[in-house]
Amino acid sequence: MKRLQITFVQLLALLVLGVTAGAADAGDFDAVLEWSGIYVVNFPLDGGVANVYVRPGDRVSKGAKLVELNHAPLDIRISQYEAEVAASRPVLADAKREFEHAQSLYEQTVLSDVELQRARLAYDKASAELAASRARLRYAQWQRDMASAAAPWDAWVVERSVEPGQMLVAEQRSKPLLVLAKTGMMAATAELPLSSVQALETGQPANVLIDNQQYAATVTSVGMHREKGANDGYYRLEVEFEVGPNNGFRAGQKATIRLP
C-alpha cells in the first residue's frame, strides 16, 4: 500500500511538472525570418542601361553605386536647354527695355493703349519663354541625377533582373531592377491566435530563437485582421531584432518567437 502511495505521488508530481513545462512554452510560436528593410531599384525615365555594379549575394555599403543608365542622351538634352536659356535672356532683356520705353511714351500721351498693350504682351511672352526653358533645363538635370542608383543603407543584394545594354521603357521600369535587403536587422513573423494577439502592443519586448541562439527583439506589427489564407482566428505578428554583420541568416529561414 505504501509503495502504491509513493507511485501515485510521483505520478502526480510528474503531471504537475508537465503542466508547468507546457505553460512555460505557451509563449513560443513558430516563425519565419524576413528582411526588415527592402529597397527596390527602378528608374523614373526611359533609357539604356550602361552599367550594373552588383550581383545577388553582394554586400554593399551605403552610397555604393548600383546601376546607371547611359548619360549621353541626357547630357545632350541638358546642353540643348542650356542653349535655349542663354538665347532667351537677351530676348527678354530687349522686350523689357521696349516695354519700359513704351510705358514712358504712354505716360507722355505719345503712345496709344494698343501699342502699350503690344509691348506688354511681347515682354510677357519673352518672360514665359525664358521660364519654360529654365524649367526644361531643371527637369533634364533632375533626370540626369536620377539616372544613377545608389544604396540607401548597408545592404545585401537579393535580386537582380537588369543587364548592361538593356533598354528600359515604361513596361520594364515598372518592374524591380534590383532588390536590396538591409543588413544588421532581421524580422520574424508568426501567426498567433486571437487570444494571444489581443494582449500585444507594438514596442513591447520579445525574443527570437534561431538554432538555439536567442536574440532580443521588439514587436513592430500586430495584426488587426486575419491574413488571407491564414487559419481561422490567427493573426500576423512581426518582430524585429538586431543581428551581427556576418550572421548568414536568410529570409524564409525557420525561427521561434518567444513572448514574455
Helices and strands as residue ranges (DSSP letters): H 2-24, E 28-35, E 38-41, E 47-52, E 59-60, E 65-69, H 72-107, H 113-146, E 148-150, E 155-160, E 167-168, H 170-173, E 178-182, E 185-193, H 194-197, E 205-210, E 213-222, E 234-242, E 254-258
